Amino acid sequence: MTHQKSVLSVQELEIAFSSPAGLIRAVNNVSFEIYPGEIYASVGESGCGKSSTAHAAMRLINSINSPGHQIKGRVLSKGRDLLSLSNSEMCAIRGKEISMIFQNPLDSLNPLYKAGFQIYESVILDEIPKLEAWQRVLNLFKKTRIADPERRILSYPHELSGGMRQRVMIGMMLSRNPTLLIADEPTTALDVTIQAQILDLVLSLRDSLGMSVWVITHDFGIVAEIADRVGVMYAGVLVEEGDVFEIFDNPKHPYTRMLLESLPQFSKGEKRLRTIPGTLPDPTADIKGCRYKERCPWQEEICRQDTPPISLAKPGHKVACHLSQLL
């Protein structure tokens, strides 16, 4: 896919927040691209900077309105740096070109308005006649596979199940035909059966609409199910990136390898799952060397002294590890 022009290009992004304990470095020199029609997954444990990266791309955090936030780098879409646009210019892009689904749909939906009306509000931004707008709302309910759509467009959020609310959010984000959909932990609060339905829905919508999808998750099961390419983040750094099959079959970073070994598999029988000892490093500390070194069983002296740059392990597969050739 590297020959294609990217839908979104994140370049050397750095995000830091002021706090009483010091400057929290949430994202450190992260770069990646998302291409037309692909599903790109950002994966890593909680606190690694996945959501902060997406929020910065959507300009939901910025250093202009919040002096305590420090953001450097560029986020390019159609040749424009989203980080340098005015608020009004960015408002024209949100929803129309890039949409985002958040973790908890109940928090994102207004409890005082019916579900259909909340999508209708998005549709009429494009100055569509009222009757046509309501027909589009009904079609979106059908497209996102909401049962009994004629009745559900008149339901309040609290009258819908978790899966239905997530479908309403997906419908709302698709209402203006974006080229990129960002899904931040889209199945976190759902049971396994509904999770599978939502993932299947995302795949079918990607195929039918031709949009790109950026999925943010800590669940490698979701990654295996729908992703085309994967970017593994750890402590605010992109440590590995590649094709989903390459990442699963030939992980080159110790963190990726240990994450995959901690997954339950039928072939493992009843053996105990592998765990990763320790915790994420202090985000306010000035870290020398590899950020994963304290938890890595393969660490050597070079890991403690020099920060590994992310580089090509093979075409299409990047890794930030001094010892990647040994794994």
Secondary structure, DSSP 8 states (H G I E B T S, - for coil): -TTS--SEEEEEEEEEEEETTEEEEEEEEEEEEE-TT-EEEEE-STTSSHHHHHHHHTTSS-TTT-TTEEEEEEEEETTEEGGGS-HHHHHHHBTTTEEEE-S-HHHHS-TTS-HHHHHHHHHGGG---HHHHHHHHHHHHHHTT-SSHHHHTT--GGGS-HHHHHHHHHHHHHTT--SEEEEESTTTTS-HHHHHHHHHHHHHHHHHH--EEEEEES-HHHHHHH-SEEEEEETTEEEEEEEHHHHHHS--SHHHHHHHHTS--GGGTT-------S----TTS---S-TTGGG-TT--HHHHHS----EEEETTEEE--TTGGG-
